[in-house]
Every structure is written in structure tokens, then in C-alpha cells.
Amino acid sequence: MKFKQNISIINALMRITCGFTFLTWATAKMVKKPWKNQSYLVVVMISAMKIGEGILRYCPIVDAMENGQNLMKKEHNQEYDSNPSDSY
């Protein structure tokens, strides 16, 4: 499966920066309070995902939204072609 890059360089750099920031914060909190790992573990996983998205410049959520919008446009065009409105 080939992935087409769908985010810009600036967006990718912001994702990497924010991802590393939250990853560092969550890791520091996990070291300080190891008995509260579960909530910080979620932040670590989301941060790692954002870092990966920034490095690859591919976001699956953006891709899904673009595909959904294209599908809606196709359905709208097909509906319009099959049911032309009455002109007055």
C-alpha cells in the first residue's frame, strides 16, 4: 500500500515539535509518579503517533476526511445528474 504525503512541511514540523514536547512531558511525569502510568501512557502513544505522522508527512485522519469529501462530491454529482431540478 502506497501512501501519498498529505500534509505540508510546516504542518509536519509542528507535529514533530508538539509530539516531542508531549512525549518528554509524559515521560517525565511517568518517572516522577510511576503508579499513574495509564493516563500518561496514552499521551506517550498519541505523541509517538504525531511524531511518526510528521516524519512520514502522512496523516490517516486527513486522508480519511479527503476521501469522505470526494465521496460526498461524487454522490452529490450523481444525484444531480440523475434528478435534474425543475426549472421554473
Summary of the structure (lengths in Angstrom):
residues: 88
radius of gyration: 20.7
end to end distance: 49.9
largest distance: 72.5
contacts: 208
relative contact order: 0.16
helix: 80%
strand: 0%
